[in-house]
Amino acid sequence: MTATLPGPDGQPRCRWCGAAPEFFAYHDAEWGFPVADDRRLFEKLSLEGFQSGLSWRTILAKRENFRAAFYGFDMASVARMTERDVARLLQDPGIVRHRGKIEAVINNAQRALELVAEEGSLAAYFWRHEPDPATPDPAQAVSTSPTSIAISKDLKKRGWKFVGPTTVYAFMQAMGMVNDHAAECVTRAQVAHARQAFTPPRR
């Protein structure tokens, strides 16, 4: 089995796009492109946490509902959410109604504000963990990496939840820290070009 399949335009895309029609747009425009905006980074890490044990199709289909439920993933607003908000969201059919994951997003927003105060931004923190660009990106088959293990360990030490090495690696893929598009995928070169033009924030 090849690592790609033809997209709507006949060009090769990563094979996982074939699991759902809506994956093509996400794959072509978002997945793997570098992100430096703190709100988007917090959203991506939160949604990867919600995905744990579920399919990404479920999460992507509910993404707008998650955004509405968590104030567009504005960290300060989420950090102020209370048990009353948790109870309300547990009745919301538009999201994944998992108490632990909902509480984790609120907790992580509070921890994220602490991290921003210390590091300057979430982007500065995550991108300082970027693997050496000269190091080849890992094979698509892996679900963790030394970097994801290190970030997971550090975040857990800081009090974050639902940030295991696999979740963190999926986040690294989504936010562009690694280019995990298949070698033959037409989007891989676009992501590589975007990464070359991207200056990682430091503070």
Disulfide bonds with the S-S distance in Angstrom:
none
